[in-house]
Amino acid sequence: MAKYLKVKKVILKKSTSSFLLIIFGLLSIIMLLLTLYGSSSGNFMITTDPDTFERGIILSTNKDFKDYSPRLFATSMSNVDNITYDSLSFQKVIEAEGDYIDPYNTYLAYTFYLKNNGKETVDIEHSLIIQEVFRRTEEAVRFILIEDGTIIRLFRKPDATPTEYEHKVNREPDEIIEFTGMDVFKYLIVDFKPEEVRQFSIILYLEGNDPDCTDELMGGSLKASMQFKIVEDQE
């Protein structure tokens, strides 16, 4: 009887060990998939919807469009510190192809091109939305949209305490627009003709002069995306 019990215990231990190995194996695979997904998705994405891409509206990080795609990913930024508007290297961002990595300051900056590679003139709606946010990071983040290297628009959430900002080095934005909720902006490109190309630069940074930029934001994160799509006449 004792031998029988002893053998049963050994079988139980082996079964338990095998079960744990399977569980740990599955967890390792899941962690690997999550790591790969995180590294490829980034925290800022630019897309065209399937219909828009099929009708010839394409994206690229270079003017010649040798490599084009229905989606682009900016490199994820981590350990972001707060800076000010005047710390941004606007001209270098505009001249970059894809990511611009500032050697002195940490912020997300990405330049890309939109082209009508189709045969019809269309209207294109482009919008930027916040997809995920943690620790109210959006309260102090600034979104900057630069079109064709000339028009600079800055988007921000209203401050808990109204604040005036002085921009001493870089020129003032052409527009400063406040937004609420998760929708940052929405614009329309009217009569986007075949072979026409537009350049866009996107900058996301944490404004240190914002009264909402406090220690409570430490460890926060934000994920956003910009989408281009053809819109038909509503007549």
C-alpha positions as CSV (number, residue, x, y, z in Angstrom):
1,M,0.0,0.0,0.0
2,A,2.8,2.3,0.9
3,K,4.5,1.6,-2.5
4,Y,1.3,2.4,-4.3
5,L,0.9,5.8,-2.6
6,K,4.6,6.6,-3.3
7,V,4.2,5.8,-7.0
8,K,1.0,7.9,-7.1
9,K,2.8,10.9,-5.6
10,V,5.6,10.7,-8.2
11,I,3.0,10.6,-11.0
12,L,1.3,13.6,-9.5
13,K,4.5,15.5,-9.3
14,K,5.4,14.7,-12.9
15,S,1.9,15.8,-14.1
16,T,2.1,19.0,-12.1
17,S,5.6,19.8,-13.5
18,S,4.4,19.1,-17.1
19,F,1.4,21.4,-16.5
20,L,3.5,24.2,-15.2
21,L,5.9,23.9,-18.2
22,I,3.0,24.2,-20.6
23,I,1.6,27.2,-18.8
24,F,5.1,29.0,-18.7
25,G,5.6,28.1,-22.4
26,L,2.3,29.7,-23.4
27,L,3.0,32.8,-21.3
28,S,6.4,33.1,-23.0
29,I,4.7,33.0,-26.4
30,I,2.1,35.5,-25.4
31,M,4.8,37.9,-24.0
32,L,6.8,37.6,-27.2
33,L,3.7,38.4,-29.3
34,L,2.9,41.4,-27.1
35,T,6.5,42.6,-27.4
36,L,6.5,42.3,-31.2
37,Y,3.1,44.0,-31.4
38,G,4.3,46.9,-29.3
39,S,7.5,47.4,-31.2
40,S,5.7,47.5,-34.6
41,S,2.7,49.5,-33.7
42,G,4.4,52.4,-32.0
43,N,2.5,55.3,-30.4
44,F,1.6,57.2,-33.5
45,M,0.2,55.8,-36.8
46,I,-0.8,57.3,-40.1
47,T,-3.3,55.4,-42.3
48,T,-5.5,55.5,-45.3
49,D,-8.6,53.3,-45.2
50,P,-8.8,50.4,-47.7
51,D,-11.1,52.1,-50.2
52,T,-9.0,55.3,-50.2
53,F,-5.8,53.3,-50.8
54,E,-7.4,51.3,-53.6
55,R,-8.4,54.5,-55.3
56,G,-4.8,55.6,-55.4
57,I,-4.3,57.8,-52.3
58,I,-0.9,56.7,-51.0
59,L,1.5,57.5,-48.2
60,S,5.3,57.7,-48.1
61,T,8.2,59.1,-46.2
62,N,10.0,60.3,-49.3
63,K,9.0,62.6,-52.2
64,D,9.7,60.1,-55.0
65,F,7.3,57.5,-53.5
66,K,9.6,54.6,-54.4
67,D,8.2,53.0,-51.2
68,Y,4.6,53.7,-50.5
69,S,2.1,52.2,-48.1
70,P,-1.5,52.5,-46.8
71,R,0.0,53.0,-43.3
72,L,3.1,54.5,-41.6
73,F,4.4,54.1,-38.1
74,A,6.4,56.7,-36.1
75,T,9.1,55.3,-33.8
76,S,7.8,55.0,-30.2
77,M,9.3,57.5,-27.8
78,S,10.0,56.6,-24.1
79,N,11.3,58.5,-21.1
80,V,9.8,61.7,-22.6
81,D,10.7,64.8,-20.6
82,N,8.8,68.1,-20.7
83,I,10.2,70.8,-23.0
84,T,8.9,74.1,-24.4
85,Y,7.7,75.2,-27.9
86,D,10.9,77.0,-28.4
87,S,12.9,73.8,-28.0
88,L,11.5,72.3,-31.2
89,S,13.7,72.1,-34.3
90,F,11.0,72.9,-36.8
91,Q,13.2,73.1,-39.9
92,K,15.0,69.9,-39.2
93,V,11.6,68.1,-38.7
94,I,10.3,69.4,-42.0
95,E,13.5,68.3,-43.8
96,A,13.4,64.8,-42.3
97,E,12.1,61.7,-44.1
98,G,10.0,59.9,-41.5
99,D,11.2,60.2,-38.0
100,Y,13.3,63.1,-36.8
101,I,15.2,62.3,-33.6
102,D,16.4,65.4,-31.8
103,P,19.8,64.8,-30.1
104,Y,19.0,67.3,-27.3
105,N,15.3,67.0,-26.6
106,T,12.8,64.1,-26.5
107,Y,9.6,64.5,-28.6
108,L,7.9,62.7,-31.4
109,A,8.4,64.3,-34.8
110,Y,7.5,62.6,-38.1
111,T,7.3,63.9,-41.7
112,F,5.6,62.2,-44.6
113,Y,3.9,62.7,-47.9
114,L,0.4,62.2,-49.3
115,K,-0.1,61.6,-53.1
116,N,-3.0,61.2,-55.4
117,N,-1.8,58.3,-57.5
118,G,-5.2,57.6,-59.0
119,K,-7.1,59.0,-61.9
120,E,-9.8,61.1,-60.2
121,T,-9.9,64.4,-58.4
122,V,-11.2,63.7,-54.8
123,D,-11.8,65.4,-51.5
124,I,-9.7,64.0,-48.6
125,E,-10.6,64.3,-45.0
126,H,-7.7,64.0,-42.6
127,S,-8.2,63.7,-38.8
128,L,-6.2,63.0,-35.7
129,I,-7.6,61.1,-32.7
130,I,-6.2,60.0,-29.4
131,Q,-6.7,56.3,-29.1
132,E,-5.2,55.5,-25.6
133,V,-4.1,57.7,-22.8
134,F,-2.8,57.0,-19.3
135,R,-2.4,59.4,-16.3
136,R,-4.1,62.3,-18.1
137,T,-1.0,62.8,-20.3
138,E,-3.2,64.6,-23.0
139,E,-3.7,67.5,-20.6
140,A,-0.2,68.8,-21.2
141,V,0.6,67.3,-24.6
142,R,0.8,69.6,-27.7
143,F,0.0,68.4,-31.2
144,I,1.5,70.4,-34.0
145,L,0.5,69.9,-37.6
146,I,2.7,71.5,-40.3
147,E,1.4,71.5,-43.9
148,D,3.8,71.8,-46.8
149,G,6.5,73.2,-44.5
150,T,4.6,76.5,-44.1
151,I,1.3,76.4,-42.1
152,I,1.8,75.6,-38.5
153,R,-1.2,74.8,-36.3
154,L,-0.9,73.9,-32.6
155,F,-3.6,72.0,-30.8
156,R,-3.9,71.8,-27.0
157,K,-6.5,71.0,-24.3
158,P,-7.8,74.0,-22.3
159,D,-5.7,74.6,-19.3
160,A,-7.2,74.1,-15.8
161,T,-5.7,77.6,-15.1
162,P,-5.8,79.8,-18.3
163,T,-2.2,80.6,-19.3
164,E,-0.6,82.8,-21.9
165,Y,2.5,81.3,-23.6
166,E,5.3,83.3,-25.1
167,H,7.1,81.9,-28.1
168,K,10.4,83.7,-28.3
169,V,12.6,81.7,-30.6
170,N,10.4,79.9,-33.2
171,R,7.7,81.9,-34.9
172,E,4.2,81.9,-33.4
173,P,1.9,79.2,-34.7
174,D,-0.5,80.3,-37.4
175,E,-3.3,79.0,-35.3
176,I,-3.7,77.8,-31.7
177,I,-6.7,75.6,-31.4
178,E,-8.2,74.0,-28.3
179,F,-9.9,70.7,-28.3
180,T,-11.8,68.5,-25.9
181,G,-12.4,64.8,-25.8
182,M,-10.3,62.5,-27.9
183,D,-10.7,64.2,-31.3
184,V,-7.8,66.6,-31.9
185,F,-8.6,67.9,-35.4
186,K,-10.4,67.2,-38.7
187,Y,-9.7,69.0,-42.0
188,L,-10.6,68.6,-45.6
189,I,-8.4,68.8,-48.7
190,V,-10.7,69.9,-51.5
191,D,-10.1,68.8,-55.1
192,F,-7.0,66.7,-54.5
193,K,-5.9,66.2,-58.1
194,P,-4.1,63.2,-59.7
195,E,-0.3,63.4,-59.2
196,E,-0.8,66.1,-56.5
197,V,1.5,65.8,-53.5
198,R,1.1,67.2,-50.0
199,Q,3.8,67.2,-47.2
200,F,2.8,66.9,-43.6
201,S,4.8,67.0,-40.4
202,I,3.5,65.9,-37.0
203,I,5.0,66.9,-33.7
204,L,3.9,65.7,-30.2
205,Y,5.6,67.1,-27.2
206,L,5.0,67.7,-23.5
207,E,4.7,71.4,-22.7
208,G,6.7,72.2,-19.6
209,N,5.0,75.6,-19.1
210,D,1.6,74.1,-19.0
211,P,0.1,74.3,-15.5
212,D,-1.3,70.8,-16.0
213,C,2.2,69.5,-16.5
214,T,2.8,68.2,-13.0
215,D,4.4,65.1,-11.3
216,E,1.1,63.4,-11.5
217,L,1.8,62.8,-15.3
218,M,4.9,60.8,-14.6
219,G,4.7,57.3,-16.0
220,G,1.9,58.4,-18.3
221,S,1.5,57.4,-22.0
222,L,-0.4,58.4,-25.1
223,K,-1.2,56.7,-28.4
224,A,-2.7,58.5,-31.3
225,S,-3.4,58.0,-35.0
226,M,-4.0,60.2,-38.1
227,Q,-6.3,58.9,-40.9
228,F,-6.8,60.0,-44.5
229,K,-10.0,59.0,-46.3
230,I,-11.9,60.0,-49.4
231,V,-15.2,61.7,-48.7
232,E,-18.0,61.9,-51.3
233,D,-20.2,64.9,-52.0
234,Q,-23.1,64.9,-49.6
235,E,-25.5,66.3,-52.2
